[in-house]
Amino acid sequence: MTRSDGFAVDPDVLEKITSDVGRALGDMAEVAQMPEQPAAVFGHDELAKSAAEFQDSWREGVVELTRDVQTIHRGIGDTARRYRRVDDDAAARFDAIGRDGGRSA
């Protein structure tokens, strides 16, 4: 866990969030591909037309939201990798100090 001035980051938690957001992206992709219902389901032409217009607008919104969530997904993933690298580097330095008694620090 990386700490600085009372601020702490747990790379494991960031990696889990990245995974969870990735699953949400998959769910969003499935929802965006839902087929339109045939007009006969609605029983009225105007209602069918309104439903189709709503679904088209909704699908466009989901596509736009998906793009934004993909950006967030990449950002969280990059952040998690950077914090993991910092933790691994710090652990390696402490291991080196422990091995040589701090003589090469």
N, C-alpha and C positions, 0 to 999 in steps of 0.2 A: 504494500500500500504506500503510495507516494503522499508525503505530508509537507506542507509549507505554510508557516504562519497560521496554524490552526485549520488550514484547509487540507482535506484528505480526499484522495481518489483511490478507489479500489478497481483496478483493471478487470478483475473477474466480473464485477457488476456491470461495467461498461460493455464487456464482451457478451454478457447475457442480454443486455438491452439491445445490442446490435443484432443478436439472434432473434429476439422477440420482434424487433422492427422488421427484420427480413421476413419473418412469418406473416406479419401484417401486410407486407407488400404482396406476398403470394395470395393472400385472401382478397386483397383489393383487385388483383389481376383477374381472379375468378369472378368476382362480382361484376367487373366491367364487361365480362364476356357473356353475361346472362342473356339468353335469347328473349326477343320481344314476344309478347303474348299475341296470339291472333286476335283480330278485331272482334270476332264472334264471342270471345270470352267476356267482353264488356257489355254486350247486348244493346249497345247504342252507338251509332257512328261517331257522334260528337265526343262521347266519353272515350271511345277507342282512340280518336284523334288526339285528345288531350293527354291520354296516358302515353301515347307514342312520343309526343312532344316532350313530356316530362322525362321519360326514360332517355331520350336523346340528350337533353340538357344535363340530366343526372350523370349519364355516362361520360360526357365531356368533363364534368366536374371531378369525377373519380379519376379520370386520366390526368388532369391537372394536379390533383392532390397527390397522385402516385408519383409524379415527377418531383414534387416538393419532398415527399417522404423518402424518395431515393437519395436526394441530396443530404437529408438528415442522416440516413442510414450510412452513407459513405463517410460523413463527417464524424459520426460516433465511432465507426470502425477505425478510422485513421487515428482518432484521439486515443482509443483503447490501445492500439498498437504502439503509439508513442509512449504512453504511460507504462506499458508493459516493458518496453525497451529501457526506460529510465529505471524501473524497479530491478530488472535483470542486471543492468550495468552497476547499480549501487550494490546489489547482492554480490556480484563478482568482485568488486573492490573490497568489500568487507571480508569476503573469503580470502582474498590475497593478503589483507592485513593480518587476518587470523593465522595464516600459514607461516608468514615470516615474522610474526611478532611486531609488526608495524615498522620494521626497519626500512622498507622501501616506499613508504607513504610519503 
